[in-house]
Amino acid sequence: MSIEMMRAVLGWCSIINIGLFLWWFFAITILHDWVYRIHSKWFKLSVDKFNEIHYAGMAFFKIAIFFFNIVPYFALRIVG
């Protein structure tokens, strides 16, 4: 696989993952009560615990996007 192909793959992965992250953020922000009701049917969660889980998950996902998509993309931009 060429550097150009890897760069394109990482670029599209970044765009898709950022889109998923934004969708998650807006779903939790705008539809918080609805999402909480769905999850509380499956798991016994307080609102505070629900918010904590999603906040930690979003933080992990954002860091993973940065380190596994964006940093390698820019590294390939610098190299090639």
C-alpha positions in Angstrom: 0.0 0.0 0.0 1.4 3.4 -1.0 1.8 6.4 1.3 -0.8 8.2 -0.7 -3.3 5.4 -0.2 -2.6 5.2 3.5 -3.0 9.0 3.8 -6.3 8.8 2.0 -7.5 5.9 4.3 -6.5 7.8 7.4 -8.1 11.0 6.2 -11.4 9.2 5.6 -11.2 7.3 8.8 -10.7 10.6 10.6 -13.7 12.2 8.9 -15.9 9.2 9.6 -14.8 8.9 13.3 -15.2 12.7 13.9 -18.7 12.4 12.4 -19.6 9.5 14.7 -18.2 11.5 17.7 -20.3 14.5 16.8 -23.4 12.4 16.3 -22.8 10.9 19.8 -22.2 14.3 21.3 -25.4 15.8 19.8 -27.4 12.7 20.7 -26.4 12.9 24.3 -26.8 16.7 24.4 -30.1 17.1 22.6 -31.7 13.7 23.2 -30.3 13.1 26.7 -33.6 12.1 28.4 -34.6 9.7 25.6 -31.2 8.0 25.4 -31.2 7.7 29.2 -34.6 6.1 29.2 -33.5 3.5 26.7 -30.3 2.7 28.6 -32.1 2.6 32.0 -34.4 -0.1 30.7 -31.4 -2.4 30.1 -29.2 -1.3 33.0 -29.8 0.1 36.4 -28.1 3.5 36.1 -28.5 6.8 37.8 -28.4 9.9 35.7 -25.1 10.9 37.2 -23.6 7.5 36.4 -25.0 7.6 32.9 -23.5 11.0 32.3 -20.1 9.8 33.8 -20.0 6.8 31.5 -20.8 8.8 28.4 -18.4 11.6 29.3 -15.5 9.1 29.8 -16.4 7.1 26.7 -16.5 10.3 24.6 -13.1 11.4 26.1 -11.6 8.0 25.3 -13.0 8.0 21.7 -11.7 11.6 21.1 -8.2 10.6 22.3 -8.3 7.4 20.2 -9.3 9.4 17.1 -6.5 11.8 17.7 -3.8 9.2 18.2 -4.8 6.5 15.8 -6.2 8.7 12.9 -5.1 12.3 13.0 -1.5 12.0 14.2 -0.6 9.2 11.7 -2.3 11.2 8.9 -0.1 14.3 9.7 3.0 12.1 10.1 2.4 10.8 6.6 1.8 14.3 5.3 5.2 15.3 6.7 7.1 12.3 5.4 5.6 12.1 2.0 
